[in-house]
Amino acid sequence: MSKITDYNQILSEVTTQLADQEWTITDYMTQDNAAIVVANIYLMNDLCAGFGQYIYNSVSVISSRQRISVIYGGRCGMFKHHENLCLYESLSDDVSVILMVLQAAFDRMTN
């Protein structure tokens, strides 16, 4: 399998996984905005050395191929995965990794 480029398919997978369990990201932005942030990370992971997203009056999320950083209210957190966030072999697996790394970054920010 290769990278999925159909944004609706990506967004659908992200929305499903966000609904399956509780994620800290939804404490800092709406579920819709969280889905967009994660979908954008998936789409840009192989194109950019660094990709920043700022949700107005909320949180900043900066991602690179292996790490995600979050900034909120003067606090920050970062987590680096042992391999690229997206291997583009399985959309479900890639979204799961992004959410896990994003969760770990938020956990580090709050601890």
C-alpha positions as CSV (number, residue, x, y, z in Angstrom):
1,M,0.0,0.0,0.0
2,S,1.2,3.5,-0.6
3,K,0.2,6.9,0.8
4,I,-3.5,7.7,0.7
5,T,-4.1,11.1,-0.7
6,D,-8.0,11.2,-0.5
7,Y,-8.5,13.7,2.3
8,N,-12.0,12.4,3.0
9,Q,-10.7,8.9,3.5
10,I,-7.9,10.1,5.8
11,L,-10.3,12.3,7.8
12,S,-12.7,9.4,8.2
13,E,-10.0,7.2,9.6
14,V,-8.8,9.9,12.0
15,T,-12.4,10.6,13.2
16,T,-13.0,7.0,13.8
17,Q,-9.8,6.5,15.9
18,L,-10.5,9.7,17.8
19,A,-13.9,8.5,18.7
20,D,-12.6,5.0,19.8
21,Q,-10.9,6.3,22.9
22,E,-10.2,9.5,24.8
23,W,-7.3,11.6,23.6
24,T,-5.8,14.6,25.4
25,I,-5.8,16.6,22.2
26,T,-9.5,17.1,22.5
27,D,-8.9,18.9,25.8
28,Y,-7.1,21.7,23.8
29,M,-9.2,21.9,20.6
30,T,-12.5,20.6,19.2
31,Q,-12.7,17.1,17.9
32,D,-13.1,18.4,14.4
33,N,-10.0,20.5,14.6
34,A,-8.1,17.6,16.2
35,A,-9.1,15.4,13.2
36,I,-7.8,18.0,10.8
37,V,-4.5,18.4,12.7
38,V,-3.9,14.7,12.6
39,A,-4.9,14.3,9.0
40,N,-2.6,17.2,8.0
41,I,0.3,15.5,9.8
42,Y,-0.3,12.3,7.9
43,L,-0.4,14.2,4.6
44,M,2.7,16.3,5.2
45,N,4.9,13.8,7.0
46,D,6.8,12.8,3.9
47,L,6.9,16.2,2.3
48,C,8.2,18.6,5.1
49,A,11.2,18.6,7.4
50,G,8.9,20.4,9.8
51,F,5.2,21.3,9.7
52,G,3.5,23.7,12.1
53,Q,-0.1,24.1,12.8
54,Y,-1.6,26.8,15.1
55,I,-5.2,26.5,16.1
56,Y,-6.4,30.0,16.8
57,N,-6.5,30.7,20.6
58,S,-5.6,27.2,21.3
59,V,-2.5,24.9,20.8
60,S,0.4,24.8,18.4
61,V,1.4,21.4,17.0
62,I,4.8,21.1,15.2
63,S,5.6,17.8,13.6
64,S,8.6,16.3,11.7
65,R,9.2,12.9,10.3
66,Q,9.7,11.3,13.7
67,R,8.5,13.7,16.4
68,I,5.7,15.9,17.5
69,S,5.9,19.0,19.7
70,V,3.0,20.8,21.3
71,I,2.8,24.3,22.8
72,Y,0.0,25.6,25.0
73,G,-0.2,28.4,27.4
74,G,3.6,28.8,27.8
75,R,4.1,25.1,28.3
76,C,5.5,22.6,25.8
77,G,6.0,18.9,25.3
78,M,7.7,16.7,22.7
79,F,7.9,13.1,21.9
80,K,10.2,11.4,19.3
81,H,9.1,8.1,17.8
82,H,11.8,5.4,17.0
83,E,10.9,5.5,13.3
84,N,9.0,7.8,10.9
85,L,5.5,8.6,12.1
86,C,4.1,7.5,8.7
87,L,5.4,4.4,6.9
88,Y,2.5,4.7,4.4
89,E,1.9,0.9,4.5
90,S,-1.4,1.2,6.4
91,L,-3.5,4.3,6.9
92,S,-4.9,2.9,10.2
93,D,-1.4,2.1,11.6
94,D,-0.1,5.5,10.6
95,V,-3.0,7.4,12.2
96,S,-2.6,5.3,15.3
97,V,1.1,6.2,15.6
98,I,0.4,9.9,15.1
99,L,-2.2,9.8,17.8
100,M,0.1,7.9,20.2
101,V,3.0,10.3,19.7
102,L,0.7,13.3,19.9
103,Q,-0.7,11.9,23.2
104,A,2.8,11.4,24.5
105,A,3.7,15.0,23.7
106,F,0.7,16.2,25.6
107,D,1.5,13.9,28.5
108,R,5.0,15.4,28.7
109,M,3.6,18.9,28.5
110,T,1.4,18.4,31.5
111,N,3.9,16.5,33.7
